[in-house]
Amino acid sequence: MSPFELFNIFADNLLPIILIAGAGFVLGKTVVVEPRTVGRIVFYIFTPVLVFNLLLTSQLDLSQALTVVGFTASVIFIMGVIAFLFGKAFRLDRIHLLVVIVAVAFGNTGNYGLPLVKFAFGDEALAVASIFYVSTSILLNTVGVTLASLGRMNLKSALLGTLKIPVIYAVALALILRGLDVRLPLAFSRSIEIAASGAIPAMIVLLGLELSRIQWANSLRPIVLGVGIKLLIAPFAALLLAHLFGLSGPARQGGVIEAAMPAAVATTVVAAEYELDATLVTAIVFFGTLFSPLTLTPLIAFLSR
């Protein structure tokens, strides 16, 4: 594929996200805007409605959805193991090792991954990506939190925390309505459509706002390790696992792109809450997001063939 074609892929799919996120970044630097407030709007309203709408209108059946869940869990587990092995090989201390594992295992599948899949591959791939996102959210709030807490939170408390994730209820409701073949009244369907349409731009602006609050770390080795593993190794691991799980077409496209996302902004919250090195996590998130077009552009080109 020629450099011109790669540039077109970048311009058509990644540049819109960069421009809108850039506007959010500038806004966060120049105006007093609380990302947490915007994040709550996205978390409690836009994202659940978007996922609900995607699952309700998608052709995805239950067996396909469960396959994507298995694929997601496998990606997170494999990437966590790889991060652990590299961290040990490079003799990272305990805190830095935990930071790298969490950052590498959990990608930004929401406010970066979902828009990118939407632009690059359309709604069918987006429906798969939404299952990946929901699965990642659940695992981050259980496995990720338990790992970061280093024993300060028991598994029961972590599991109960997942009951506060509204997107889980959106998934359950969508599956029930699909199973019963219920058609929503026009007023409800239009309300859902309006909110779902606003989800993608709100997510991208939130990404920029969150990145504007970045804090710098001077621990170069774990930063390079975290960013490098997430951007360079994760795509190949995801392609291999997609083959093993039998994913093809939109399912393969949506799943692999989600797996190749840079570290999730949400990991910074987990790090700060459980006394890991939050500045290191945010540096991995920032540089991973900054350099991600270099790996995501050729990956989109490969998956489009």
C-alpha positions as CSV (number, residue, x, y, z in Angstrom):
1,M,0.0,0.0,0.0
2,S,1.4,3.4,-1.0
3,P,2.1,6.2,1.4
4,F,-0.7,8.2,-0.2
5,E,-3.2,5.5,0.5
6,L,-2.0,5.3,4.1
7,F,-2.3,9.1,4.5
8,N,-5.9,8.9,3.2
9,I,-6.8,6.3,5.7
10,F,-5.3,8.4,8.5
11,A,-7.1,11.6,7.2
12,D,-10.4,9.9,6.9
13,N,-10.5,7.9,10.1
14,L,-8.0,9.2,12.7
15,L,-7.6,12.9,11.8
16,P,-11.3,13.7,12.7
17,I,-10.8,12.2,16.1
18,I,-7.5,14.1,16.6
19,L,-9.0,17.4,15.6
20,I,-12.1,17.1,17.9
21,A,-9.9,15.7,20.8
22,G,-7.5,18.6,20.1
23,A,-10.4,21.0,20.6
24,G,-11.2,19.4,23.9
25,F,-7.5,19.5,24.9
26,V,-7.4,23.3,24.1
27,L,-10.7,23.8,25.9
28,G,-9.3,22.0,29.0
29,K,-6.2,24.2,28.9
30,T,-7.9,27.5,28.5
31,V,-11.3,27.2,30.2
32,V,-12.2,25.8,33.6
33,V,-14.0,22.6,32.5
34,E,-14.2,19.7,34.9
35,P,-13.6,16.5,32.9
36,R,-15.2,14.4,35.7
37,T,-18.6,16.1,35.1
38,V,-18.4,15.6,31.3
39,G,-17.2,12.0,32.0
40,R,-20.2,11.3,34.1
41,I,-22.6,12.5,31.4
42,V,-20.8,10.2,28.9
43,F,-20.7,7.4,31.4
44,Y,-24.2,7.5,32.7
45,I,-26.1,8.7,29.6
46,F,-24.4,8.7,26.2
47,T,-22.4,5.4,26.4
48,P,-25.2,3.2,27.7
49,V,-27.6,4.6,25.1
50,L,-25.1,4.1,22.3
51,V,-24.4,0.5,23.3
52,F,-28.1,-0.2,23.8
53,N,-28.9,1.2,20.3
54,L,-26.1,-0.8,18.7
55,L,-27.1,-4.1,20.2
56,L,-30.8,-3.6,19.5
57,T,-30.2,-2.9,15.9
58,S,-27.2,-5.1,15.2
59,Q,-27.3,-8.5,13.5
60,L,-25.0,-9.9,16.2
61,D,-26.5,-13.0,17.9
62,L,-25.8,-14.2,21.5
63,S,-23.2,-16.8,20.5
64,Q,-21.3,-14.2,18.5
65,A,-21.4,-11.8,21.5
66,L,-20.1,-14.5,23.8
67,T,-17.3,-15.2,21.4
68,V,-16.3,-11.6,21.5
69,V,-16.4,-11.6,25.3
70,G,-14.0,-14.6,25.3
71,F,-11.8,-12.9,22.8
72,T,-11.7,-9.7,24.9
73,A,-10.8,-11.6,28.1
74,S,-8.1,-13.5,26.3
75,V,-6.6,-10.3,24.8
76,I,-6.5,-8.7,28.3
77,F,-5.0,-11.8,29.9
78,I,-2.3,-12.4,27.2
79,M,-1.3,-8.7,27.2
80,G,-1.1,-8.7,31.0
81,V,1.2,-11.7,30.9
82,I,3.4,-10.2,28.2
83,A,3.7,-7.0,30.2
84,F,4.6,-9.0,33.3
85,L,7.3,-10.9,31.4
86,F,8.8,-7.8,29.8
87,G,8.7,-5.9,33.1
88,K,10.5,-8.7,34.9
89,A,13.1,-8.9,32.1
90,F,13.7,-5.1,32.4
91,R,13.8,-5.4,36.2
92,L,11.1,-2.9,36.9
93,D,10.3,-2.4,40.6
94,R,7.0,-3.7,42.0
95,I,5.0,-0.4,41.5
96,H,6.2,0.3,38.0
97,L,5.6,-3.3,37.1
98,L,2.0,-3.1,38.2
99,V,1.5,0.2,36.4
100,V,2.8,-1.3,33.1
101,I,0.6,-4.4,33.5
102,V,-2.6,-2.4,34.1
103,A,-1.8,0.1,31.3
104,V,-1.0,-2.6,28.8
105,A,-3.9,-4.9,29.6
106,F,-6.6,-2.3,29.4
107,G,-6.9,-0.1,26.3
108,N,-8.9,3.0,25.6
109,T,-11.8,1.0,24.0
110,G,-14.4,3.7,24.8
111,N,-13.8,7.3,23.9
112,Y,-11.1,6.5,21.4
113,G,-11.8,2.9,20.2
114,L,-15.5,3.2,19.5
115,P,-15.3,6.4,17.3
116,L,-12.4,4.9,15.4
117,V,-14.2,1.6,14.7
118,K,-17.3,3.6,13.6
119,F,-15.3,5.8,11.2
120,A,-13.2,2.9,9.8
121,F,-15.6,0.0,9.5
122,G,-19.2,1.1,10.2
123,D,-22.0,0.0,12.6
124,E,-21.6,-3.8,12.4
125,A,-18.0,-3.6,13.5
126,L,-19.0,-0.9,16.1
127,A,-21.5,-3.4,17.6
128,V,-18.7,-5.8,18.1
129,A,-16.5,-3.1,19.5
130,S,-19.2,-2.1,22.0
131,I,-19.1,-5.7,23.4
132,F,-15.4,-5.5,23.7
133,Y,-15.8,-2.1,25.5
134,V,-18.3,-3.5,27.9
135,S,-16.2,-6.5,28.7
136,T,-13.1,-4.4,29.2
137,S,-15.1,-2.1,31.6
138,I,-16.2,-5.0,33.7
139,L,-12.7,-6.6,33.8
140,L,-11.0,-3.2,34.6
141,N,-13.4,-2.7,37.5
142,T,-12.8,-6.2,38.9
143,V,-9.5,-7.7,37.8
144,G,-7.8,-4.3,37.2
145,V,-9.0,-2.8,40.5
146,T,-8.1,-6.0,42.5
147,L,-4.6,-6.0,40.9
148,A,-4.1,-2.3,41.6
149,S,-5.4,-2.5,45.2
150,L,-2.7,-5.1,46.1
151,G,-5.1,-6.8,48.5
152,R,-6.7,-3.6,50.0
153,M,-10.0,-4.5,48.3
154,N,-11.5,-8.0,48.3
155,L,-13.0,-9.6,45.3
156,K,-16.6,-9.2,46.6
157,S,-16.2,-5.4,46.8
158,A,-14.8,-5.3,43.3
159,L,-17.6,-7.4,41.9
160,L,-20.2,-5.2,43.7
161,G,-18.6,-2.2,42.1
162,T,-19.5,-3.5,38.6
163,L,-23.1,-3.1,39.5
164,K,-22.6,0.6,39.3
165,I,-21.6,0.4,35.6
166,P,-24.8,1.5,33.7
167,V,-23.7,0.1,30.4
168,I,-24.2,-3.5,31.8
169,Y,-27.9,-2.8,32.3
170,A,-28.1,-1.3,28.8
171,V,-26.7,-4.6,27.4
172,A,-29.1,-6.7,29.5
173,L,-32.1,-4.7,28.4
174,A,-31.1,-4.7,24.8
175,L,-30.7,-8.5,24.8
176,I,-34.1,-9.0,26.6
177,L,-35.9,-6.7,24.1
178,R,-34.2,-8.5,21.2
179,G,-35.2,-11.9,22.6
180,L,-38.8,-10.9,23.0
181,D,-38.8,-9.1,19.6
182,V,-40.2,-5.9,21.2
183,R,-40.4,-2.8,19.0
184,L,-40.0,0.4,20.9
185,P,-42.5,3.3,20.6
186,L,-41.4,6.0,18.2
187,A,-40.9,8.6,21.0
188,F,-38.4,6.2,22.7
189,S,-36.6,5.1,19.6
190,R,-36.1,8.7,18.5
191,S,-34.8,9.7,21.9
192,I,-32.4,6.8,21.8
193,E,-31.3,7.8,18.3
194,I,-30.6,11.4,19.3
195,A,-28.6,10.4,22.4
196,A,-26.7,7.7,20.6
197,S,-25.8,10.3,17.9
198,G,-24.3,12.5,20.5
199,A,-22.2,9.8,22.2
200,I,-19.3,9.7,19.7
201,P,-18.5,13.4,19.7
202,A,-18.9,13.6,23.5
203,M,-16.5,10.8,23.9
204,I,-13.9,12.4,21.7
205,V,-14.1,15.8,23.4
206,L,-13.8,14.0,26.8
207,L,-10.6,12.3,25.5
208,G,-9.1,15.7,24.8
209,L,-10.2,17.1,28.2
210,E,-8.7,14.2,30.0
211,L,-5.4,14.4,28.2
212,S,-5.2,18.2,29.0
213,R,-4.9,17.2,32.7
214,I,-1.8,15.0,32.0
215,Q,1.0,14.9,34.6
216,W,4.5,14.1,33.6
217,A,6.7,11.3,34.9
218,N,10.5,11.0,34.5
219,S,10.5,7.2,34.6
220,L,11.5,6.6,31.0
221,R,12.0,2.8,31.0
222,P,8.4,1.9,32.1
223,I,7.0,4.6,29.8
224,V,8.8,3.2,26.7
225,L,7.9,-0.4,27.8
226,G,4.2,0.4,28.4
227,V,3.7,2.3,25.2
228,G,5.8,-0.1,23.1
229,I,4.1,-3.3,24.2
230,K,0.6,-1.7,23.8
231,L,1.2,-0.3,20.3
232,L,3.6,-2.8,18.7
233,I,2.8,-6.2,20.3
234,A,-1.0,-5.9,21.0
235,P,-2.1,-5.8,17.3
236,F,-0.2,-9.0,16.4
237,A,-1.5,-10.8,19.5
238,A,-5.1,-9.6,18.6
239,L,-4.8,-10.9,15.0
240,L,-3.6,-14.3,16.3
241,L,-6.4,-14.5,18.9
242,A,-9.0,-13.4,16.3
243,H,-7.9,-16.3,14.1
244,L,-8.1,-18.7,17.0
245,F,-11.6,-17.5,18.0
246,G,-12.8,-17.7,14.4
247,L,-13.5,-13.9,14.1
248,S,-13.9,-12.6,10.6
249,G,-15.3,-9.6,8.7
250,P,-16.7,-6.8,10.9
251,A,-16.1,-8.9,14.1
252,R,-12.4,-9.3,13.3
253,Q,-12.1,-5.6,12.4
254,G,-13.9,-4.3,15.4
255,G,-12.2,-6.7,17.9
256,V,-8.6,-6.2,16.6
257,I,-8.8,-2.4,16.5
258,E,-10.2,-2.3,20.0
259,A,-7.4,-4.6,21.2
260,A,-4.8,-2.3,19.6
261,M,-5.9,0.9,21.3
262,P,-3.4,2.7,23.6
263,A,-3.8,2.6,27.3
264,A,-7.1,3.6,28.8
265,V,-7.5,7.0,30.5
266,A,-9.6,5.2,33.1
267,T,-6.4,3.4,34.3
268,T,-5.2,6.8,35.6
269,V,-8.2,6.9,38.0
270,V,-7.5,3.3,39.2
271,A,-3.8,4.2,39.7
272,A,-4.6,7.3,41.7
273,E,-7.2,5.6,43.8
274,Y,-4.9,2.7,44.8
275,E,-1.7,4.6,45.3
276,L,0.2,3.4,42.2
277,D,2.3,5.9,40.3
278,A,-0.5,8.0,38.7
279,T,1.9,10.3,36.9
280,L,3.5,7.3,35.2
281,V,0.2,5.9,34.1
282,T,-0.9,9.2,32.6
283,A,2.4,9.5,30.8
284,I,1.9,6.1,29.2
285,V,-1.7,7.1,28.3
286,F,-0.5,10.4,26.7
287,F,2.4,9.1,24.7
288,G,0.4,6.0,23.7
289,T,-2.4,8.2,22.4
290,L,0.1,10.5,20.7
291,F,1.9,7.8,18.8
292,S,-1.1,5.5,18.2
293,P,-1.8,6.8,14.6
294,L,1.5,5.4,13.5
295,T,0.4,1.8,14.3
296,L,-3.4,2.1,13.9
297,T,-3.2,3.5,10.4
298,P,-1.4,0.5,8.8
299,L,-3.6,-1.8,10.9
300,I,-6.8,-0.3,9.5
301,A,-5.3,-0.7,6.0
302,F,-4.5,-4.3,6.7
303,L,-8.0,-5.1,8.1
304,S,-9.7,-3.3,5.2
305,R,-8.2,-5.7,2.6
